[in-house]
Amino acid sequence: MVKELSGVRVFVADGAVGDDRDAVQLIADAHYGHQAVWIALPAEKLGDDFFELRSGRAGAIAQKFVDYHMRLAVIGDITSRVAASTSLADWVRESNRGKNLWFVPDLETLAERLQDGQ
């Protein structure tokens, strides 16, 4: 489903992203099928390994978004995961300072950030 959030086309994904191949397929669907510039993906669709940074899965998936110039918003409450891992907390904080990968609790917060031009 595509939503216009603060004038930006956002593809709200509902399928699981298990690896970087799934990420590429999702990016292609969002870009070519929906002309979206952002993908909003529920955190639970990324699986537990994504949040275990040592698995390498988060890096591989995030790199595909960089490679294909697509922005990703991970949607949902990940506070317990962040509290349990200093490295994850650091990565989330740094990502949220950037322009390409954000971790936000809900679509309303994403819309606010997009409106603010962050």
Buried (B, 14 or more C-beta within 10 A) or exposed (E): EEBEBEEBBBBBBEEBBBBBEBBBEBBEBBBEEBEBBBBBBBBEBBBEBBBBBEEEBBEBBBEBBEEBEBBBBBBBEBEEBBEEBEEBBEBBEEBEEEEBBBBBEEBEBBBBBBEEEE
